[in-house]
Amino acid sequence: MKIDIIGKKYWYFLISLVVIIPGIISLILFGLNLSVEFTGGSNLTLAFPSKVSNKELMQISGIFTQNKIKIQNLTTSGNQVLIKSQPVSQSQDILIMQDLKKDLGNVDQQSYETIGPTIGAETLKNAIYALVIASVLIVLYITWSFRSVPKPTSSFRFGVCAIIALIHDVLVLIGLFSIFGHFFGIEVDSLFVTATLTVIGFSVHDTIVVFDRIRENLRRVGGENFAEVVNDSILQTLDRSLNTSLTVILVLIALLIFGGDTIRWFVVALLIGITSGTYSSIFNASPLLVVWQEILQRRKK
């Protein structure tokens, strides 16, 4: 039985909107929970002999306030306390640790990182530049690579549809991390930017495989029934796309289980992005070509 993906294209677009819209609302209302790498400040990790109580957390906050340091985020993980604050100098860090040991007893500082606001702003700017430049280069490359595609479509449409699918994947990823940041305190750091760029590359790679098959089939059978050609091309590459993504997802699940806390949310970002990229390549990018062609045909009539 032949699967009619193109015939149900608007349902797939609706599923994408259901996932994207809550993330966009979260971005508008809450934004992203940026790490000190982008905002400037200090990250401190304190280790205690046992799980920290709410009373002890209040004492920690009080000690930072006494030393005129504003805490931006205070969370616990087992017997660890993770603190994100305004920049803490080395001398202030020494005084804070002395006060903590005096009031709370046995406490160790496992990590201490300070980044100035100027460096943080520069890092954020460079990250945005990287995302924009990568997207522009991808559109130019696809437009050039598919310059010989037969009618009724054009290489420009392939490039635009690929970039729309790419934006879909980025919005899914950023939107979900905005929600995670607001409700679970998950921060966006340089590893998240790395994951986003990786997802962009993967998404376009998967999309090009389908587009290339569409081009081959257009050369072979012509574009008289463009929707059917696109549907057949998707089905012909479906197994390859799913198998490729599944092998990557299995590796990422193993990393998520055994990789430790430092890369956990990096792996989660990759899992979300690759799943979204596979979906958009099959159910968004190619159907958009058909929608574009149908609009042009209606205008001609």
PAZABA-763566 format. One line per 3 residues: number of its first residue (from 0); their letters; for each residue x, y, z of C-alpha. Coordinates in Angstrom, 2 decimals, decimal comma. Layout:
// PAZABA-763566
NUM> A> X:Y:Z  ...
// end
This chain:
// PAZABA-763566
0> MKI> 0,00:0,00:0,00  1,42:3,35:-1,08  1,69:5,99:1,66
3> DII> 0,29:9,37:0,61  2,55:11,78:2,51  1,89:14,72:0,20
6> GKK> -1,88:14,25:0,45  -1,69:14,73:4,23  0,92:17,50:4,12
9> YWY> -1,21:20,05:5,99  -1,59:17,65:8,92  2,20:17,40:9,15
12> FLI> 2,48:21,19:9,00  -0,07:21,37:11,84  1,98:18,97:13,98
15> SLV> 5,02:21,21:13,48  3,05:24,28:14,55  1,76:22,51:17,68
18> VII> 5,38:21,86:18,70  6,80:25,25:17,65  4,16:27,69:18,93
21> PGI> 4,57:26,93:22,69  8,33:27,39:22,28  7,88:30,75:20,52
24> ISL> 5,52:31,91:23,28  8,10:30,84:25,87  10,84:32,72:23,98
27> ILF> 8,73:35,89:23,91  7,75:35,67:27,58  10,86:34,19:29,19
30> GLN> 13,66:34,17:26,61  16,59:31,78:27,02  18,28:31,06:30,33
33> LSV> 21,77:32,10:29,19  24,84:30,83:31,02  27,61:33,09:32,29
36> EFT> 29,47:32,41:29,04  27,02:34,80:27,38  25,94:37,11:30,20
39> GGS> 29,11:37,37:32,25  29,25:36,36:35,91  30,40:33,45:38,05
42> NLT> 29,52:29,78:38,35  30,33:28,05:41,62  29,72:24,43:42,56
45> LAF> 29,74:23,58:46,27  29,79:20,03:47,64  28,33:19,09:51,04
48> PSK> 28,51:15,80:52,98  24,75:15,28:52,57  21,74:16,73:50,81
51> VSN> 21,36:20,46:51,47  18,23:21,63:53,30  16,20:24,75:52,48
54> KEL> 17,50:26,39:55,66  21,09:25,86:54,51  20,24:27,27:51,08
57> MQI> 18,93:30,41:52,79  22,18:30,63:54,76  24,20:30,37:51,54
60> SGI> 22,13:33,17:49,99  22,64:35,28:53,10  26,42:34,83:52,97
63> FTQ> 26,52:35,98:49,34  24,34:38,98:50,22  26,69:39,90:53,12
66> NKI> 29,57:39,91:50,63  27,53:42,14:48,27  27,20:39,46:45,59
69> KIQ> 23,79:38,99:43,94  22,81:35,38:43,23  21,03:34,95:39,88
72> NLT> 20,26:31,24:40,17  20,63:28,73:43,00  19,91:25,04:42,40
75> TSG> 20,76:21,72:44,02  21,82:18,38:42,54  22,15:15,67:45,16
78> NQV> 24,63:16,95:47,72  25,85:19,72:45,38  24,78:23,35:45,24
81> LIK> 25,10:25,11:41,88  25,33:28,90:42,08  25,15:31,41:39,25
84> SQP> 25,89:34,95:40,41  27,35:38,32:39,54  31,14:38,22:38,93
87> VSQ> 33,01:36,99:42,02  36,66:37,97:42,32  39,23:35,58:43,78
90> SQD> 39,45:37,60:47,00  35,65:37,57:47,35  35,61:33,83:46,65
93> ILI> 38,08:33,23:49,50  35,96:35,29:51,92  32,75:33,52:50,86
96> MQD> 34,30:30,09:51,37  35,56:31,10:54,82  32,06:32,25:55,81
99> LKK> 30,48:29,09:54,39  32,81:26,80:56,32  32,28:28,83:59,47
102> DLG> 28,45:28,68:59,28  27,86:25,34:57,50  30,87:23,23:58,45
105> NVD> 32,32:20,78:55,94  31,86:22,32:52,48  34,15:22,03:49,46
108> QQS> 34,30:24,14:46,34  34,35:21,81:43,34  34,45:24,45:40,61
111> YET> 34,77:28,21:40,24  34,44:30,05:36,93  34,20:33,78:36,25
114> IGP> 33,62:35,47:32,90  33,44:39,22:32,38  30,31:40,76:30,79
117> TIG> 32,31:42,08:27,80  33,60:38,60:26,92  30,10:37,16:27,41
120> AET> 28,54:39,72:25,01  31,25:39,00:22,43  30,63:35,25:22,70
123> LKN> 26,88:35,72:22,21  27,44:37,96:19,17  29,82:35,44:17,59
126> AIY> 27,35:32,61:18,19  24,57:34,52:16,40  26,93:35,36:13,53
129> ALV> 27,86:31,68:13,18  24,21:30,61:12,95  23,30:33,30:10,39
132> IAS> 26,36:32,76:8,18  25,88:28,97:8,20  22,23:29,38:7,11
135> VLI> 23,09:31,81:4,27  25,88:29,57:2,96  23,56:26,55:2,98
138> VLY> 20,92:28,37:0,88  23,56:29,52:-1,61  25,04:26,04:-1,85
141> ITW> 21,69:24,31:-2,43  20,64:26,92:-5,00  23,90:26,37:-6,90
144> SFR> 23,88:22,55:-6,59  20,31:22,24:-7,91  20,73:24,84:-10,68
147> SVP> 20,06:22,18:-13,35  16,83:20,89:-11,81  14,11:20,36:-14,48
150> KPT> 10,89:22,36:-14,56  8,30:22,97:-13,14  10,40:23,82:-10,08
153> SSF> 13,67:25,77:-9,69  16,87:25,60:-7,65  15,84:28,72:-5,74
156> RFG> 12,70:26,98:-4,44  14,80:24,05:-3,24  17,06:26,44:-1,34
159> VCA> 14,16:28,35:0,26  12,32:25,17:1,30  15,52:23,76:2,80
162> IIA> 16,07:26,91:4,85  12,43:26,87:6,06  12,92:23,29:7,26
165> LIH> 16,17:24,38:8,90  14,42:27,28:10,69  11,75:24,79:11,80
168> DVL> 14,42:22,63:13,48  16,14:25,60:15,12  12,82:26,94:16,46
171> VLI> 11,89:23,52:17,87  15,26:23,24:19,61  15,48:26,82:20,92
174> GLF> 11,81:26,88:21,93  12,05:23,67:23,96  15,21:24,90:25,68
177> SIF> 13,45:28,16:26,52  10,76:26,06:28,24  13,41:23,90:29,95
180> GHF> 15,25:27,02:31,09  12,18:28,62:32,64  10,72:25,57:34,37
183> FGI> 13,84:23,47:35,10  16,65:26,05:35,19  18,53:24,56:32,21
186> EVD> 21,11:27,00:30,87  22,10:27,67:27,26  25,89:27,61:26,87
189> SLF> 28,49:27,25:24,12  27,79:23,50:23,88  24,20:24,36:22,97
192> VTA> 25,47:26,54:20,11  27,62:23,61:18,96  24,58:21,32:19,09
195> TLT> 22,49:23,84:17,11  25,10:24,10:14,35  25,35:20,30:14,24
198> VIG> 21,57:20,01:13,93  21,57:22,56:11,08  24,14:20,48:9,19
201> FSV> 22,30:17,22:9,81  18,92:18,65:8,85  20,17:20,02:5,54
204> HDT> 22,07:16,81:4,80  18,89:14,76:5,19  16,86:17,25:3,16
207> IVV> 19,35:17,23:0,27  19,06:13,42:0,00  15,31:13,73:-0,64
210> FDR> 15,74:16,74:-2,94  18,34:14,90:-5,01  15,94:12,01:-5,56
213> IRE> 13,21:14,48:-6,60  15,61:15,96:-9,17  16,46:12,51:-10,54
216> NLR> 12,80:11,50:-10,83  11,89:14,81:-12,53  14,56:14,14:-15,16
219> RVG> 13,25:10,59:-15,66  9,47:11,05:-15,72  9,00:14,82:-16,08
222> GEN> 7,04:17,16:-13,86  3,53:16,67:-15,22  2,34:15,29:-11,89
225> FAE> 4,73:17,09:-9,58  3,03:16,07:-6,31  3,23:12,37:-7,22
228> VVN> 6,91:12,67:-8,18  7,69:14,29:-4,82  5,68:11,69:-2,90
231> DSI> 7,46:8,82:-4,68  10,84:10,44:-4,03  10,11:10,73:-0,31
234> LQT> 9,06:7,07:-0,11  12,16:5,95:-2,03  14,46:7,68:0,47
237> LDR> 12,34:7,05:3,57  14,15:3,90:4,75  17,55:5,51:4,28
240> SLN> 16,58:8,65:6,20  15,04:6,73:9,10  17,90:4,22:9,35
243> TSL> 20,54:6,96:9,29  18,77:8,94:12,01  18,08:5,85:14,12
246> TVI> 21,76:4,87:14,28  22,68:8,39:15,43  19,85:8,45:17,98
249> LVL> 20,95:5,09:19,48  24,49:6,44:19,96  23,12:9,61:21,58
252> IAL> 20,91:7,59:23,94  24,00:5,64:25,05  25,82:8,94:25,63
255> LIF> 22,85:10,30:27,56  22,88:7,29:29,88  26,64:6,96:30,39
258> GGD> 28,06:10,35:29,39  27,67:12,13:32,72  26,25:15,50:33,76
261> TIR> 28,67:17,71:31,81  27,34:16,71:28,37  23,80:15,64:29,32
264> WFV> 21,96:18,66:27,94  24,26:18,84:24,92  23,16:15,29:24,08
267> VAL> 19,50:16,17:24,76  19,81:19,10:22,34  21,23:16,80:19,67
270> LIG> 18,46:14,24:20,24  15,76:16,90:19,87  17,42:18,47:16,84
273> ITS> 18,10:15,25:14,95  14,57:13,96:15,57  13,15:17,29:14,39
276> GTY> 15,55:17,35:11,42  14,46:13,91:10,28  10,81:14,91:10,58
279> SSI> 11,20:18,21:8,72  13,21:16,63:5,89  10,45:14,13:5,20
282> FNA> 7,25:15,91:6,17  8,01:19,63:5,73  10,74:20,47:3,20
285> SPL> 9,52:18,42:0,22  5,78:19,03:0,81  6,57:22,77:0,84
288> LVV> 7,83:22,41:-2,75  4,44:20,98:-3,70  2,54:23,75:-1,89
291> WQE> 4,64:26,37:-3,70  3,95:24,72:-7,08  0,20:24,47:-6,34
294> ILQ> 0,06:28,18:-5,48  1,78:29,10:-8,75  -0,58:26,88:-10,74
297> RRK> -3,65:28,47:-9,14  -2,33:31,94:-9,97  -1,83:30,96:-13,63
300> K> -5,39:29,65:-13,86
// end
